[in-house]
Amino acid sequence: MMHPDDVVVANTCTMPGSAATADTVTDWLRSRIAKLIGLDAVDISPTTPFRDLGLNSSLVVTITEELSEWSNVPLDVTAMYESPTIEALAQFLLEQQDLHQVT
């Protein structure tokens, strides 16, 4: 669940009307993770493993829920464990988005 003070960060990378791009998802993830761990988004590499960013299980759940809500793509919390970088998670989301639109 998003908190009111997080709305600005979460909305800085608005989801396009039809479909996300890898860059849009990557920017959203970098911005959101940066806010949660107290870094600047530019300091977070899309290829850095989430474990190296210090994300605990509570933050993983928060990010997954917010990403699912933002993208309108149902995601299981295991998505961040199975796709352990921003780059991998963005690609996974795009694949799920394609599957979600087909069904």
C-alpha positions in Angstrom: 0.0 0.0 0.0 1.4 3.4 -0.9 1.8 6.1 1.6 0.7 9.7 0.8 4.3 11.0 0.9 5.4 8.4 -1.6 2.8 9.4 -4.3 5.1 11.9 -5.9 7.9 9.4 -6.4 5.7 6.6 -7.6 4.0 8.9 -10.1 7.2 10.4 -11.5 7.3 7.7 -14.2 3.7 7.6 -15.3 2.6 4.3 -16.9 1.8 4.9 -20.6 -1.8 4.5 -21.6 -1.3 1.2 -23.5 2.0 -0.5 -22.7 5.1 0.1 -20.7 8.6 0.1 -22.2 11.7 -1.3 -20.6 13.0 2.2 -20.0 9.7 3.3 -18.3 9.7 0.3 -16.0 13.4 0.7 -15.2 13.0 4.4 -14.4 10.0 3.6 -12.1 11.8 0.9 -10.3 15.0 2.9 -9.9 13.0 5.9 -8.5 10.9 3.8 -6.2 13.8 1.7 -4.8 15.9 4.9 -4.4 13.1 6.5 -2.3 12.8 3.4 -0.1 16.5 2.9 0.6 17.5 6.5 0.7 19.7 6.8 -2.4 19.5 8.9 -5.6 18.0 7.0 -8.5 21.0 7.7 -10.6 23.1 5.9 -8.1 21.2 2.6 -8.7 22.4 0.5 -11.6 19.7 -1.6 -13.3 22.1 -4.6 -13.1 22.7 -4.5 -9.4 21.1 -7.4 -7.6 18.3 -6.5 -5.2 20.2 -8.2 -2.4 23.1 -5.9 -2.9 20.8 -2.9 -2.5 19.8 -4.3 0.9 16.2 -4.9 0.1 14.5 -6.9 2.9 11.4 -9.1 2.4 9.1 -6.2 3.6 10.5 -3.9 0.9 10.3 -6.6 -1.7 6.6 -7.1 -0.9 6.0 -3.3 -1.0 7.8 -2.8 -4.3 6.0 -5.8 -5.9 2.6 -4.6 -4.8 3.2 -1.0 -6.0 4.7 -2.2 -9.3 1.7 -4.4 -9.9 -0.7 -1.5 -9.1 1.3 1.0 -11.2 1.5 -1.3 -14.2 -1.9 -3.0 -13.8 -0.2 -6.3 -14.2 -0.7 -9.0 -11.5 2.6 -9.9 -10.0 3.5 -12.5 -7.4 6.0 -11.4 -4.7 8.3 -14.1 -6.0 8.9 -12.0 -9.2 11.6 -10.0 -7.5 13.4 -13.2 -6.4 13.1 -14.8 -9.8 14.2 -11.6 -11.6 16.8 -10.3 -9.1 17.7 -7.0 -10.8 15.8 -4.0 -12.0 16.8 -4.9 -15.6 15.5 -8.5 -15.2 12.3 -7.5 -13.4 11.5 -4.9 -16.0 11.9 -7.5 -18.7 9.7 -10.0 -16.7 7.0 -7.3 -16.2 6.9 -6.6 -20.0 6.5 -10.4 -20.7 3.7 -10.6 -18.1 2.1 -7.5 -19.6 2.1 -9.2 -23.0 0.5 -12.3 -21.5 -2.0 -10.3 -19.5 -3.1 -8.4 -22.6 -3.6 -11.6 -24.5 -5.9 -13.1 -21.9 
